[in-house]
Amino acid sequence: METQIASVLSKVDPGRSPVIPHRSTMEEKPTLRQVFEAEESPLLRFAFGLVGQREAAEDLVQDAFLKLQAHWDDVSNPRAWLFKAVRNLALNHLRDHKRETRLDNSKDFKSSAEHPDQSLGRLEAIGTLQLLVAELDPTDRLLITLKYHENLKYDQISQRTGLSVGNVGYKLHHALKNLADSLRRLGIDSPAG
């Protein structure tokens, strides 16, 4: 069964999955250049979503990669580490520059758009969820990818992985329950953060 899952993992289109699989002890760690090439764009989008300024987002991502380089030997999951570092740097940036980013509350600036605090909470929840998914067991991560990224039904997932339909449902249920529990422990109770 492990070889079936490994063969399915190798068939999943890496361009479609936003997650670089967590390396096992047998796999080789990617180089810093490979991580940079794979993660720079997603990190820039994530940082821009948090701070709303392109230049600041670029600076935050650059700082995160510099910190990763300094701690490279200690980091086992570079993608998760980078997203967490960008999140923390963005929160520090927002705290340090909150007077610069606030707008006057006059009627001229009223909008039907989501309040910035709600938007930030939603983006933070998404980023945290991405970190938690990146840290999942490769089988659970594959099942979530097949279910939610490829929109496959349980019987289709069963055919692709070699697991029984019941086992697919069981494993997905427990993976999602564990993700929800982790999010609650981190203080995220809703998609809005």
C-alpha positions, 0 to 999 in steps of 0.5 A: 500500500505504501508503494501505491501511495508513493506512486500516486504522490509522484503522479500529482501535478506539482504545479497544481499543488501549492504544497511542497511535500514535507521531506522524509529522512530518505528524501533530499532537502531542496536547495535554497535556490529551489525553495526560492524559485518555488515559493517567492511568488506565493509568499509575495501574494501572501505578504501583499494580502497581509500588508496591502503594499507591494514594496513592503511585501517584497521587503518582508519576503526578502527578509524572510529568505535572509532569515531562512538562509541564516537558519538553513541547517535547522529548518526541516520544512522550508515552506512552512517556515517561510510562511510563518516568518512572513506572517510574523514579519507582516504583523510586526510591520503592521504594528510598527506602521499602523499610523501610516496605514490608517485612513480618516473615517470620514464619509468620503472613504466609506466602502462596501468592501470588507473591513481591513481587520476582517480581511487580515483575519481571513488571510491570517486564517488561510496562511495558518491553514496552509502551514498546518496542511504543509505539516501533515503526513504525506498521505493525509496531504495527498487525500486533501489535495485530491478532495479539495484541489482536484474535487474528486469524490471518495470512490475516485480517490480510492481508485487513485490511492488504492485505499478503500472508500471507507478508509478514504472517508475515515482518513479525511475526516480525522485529518480535517478534525485535527486541522480544525482542532489545531486552528482552534488551539491557535485561536482561529474559530472561523474562516474570518480568523 
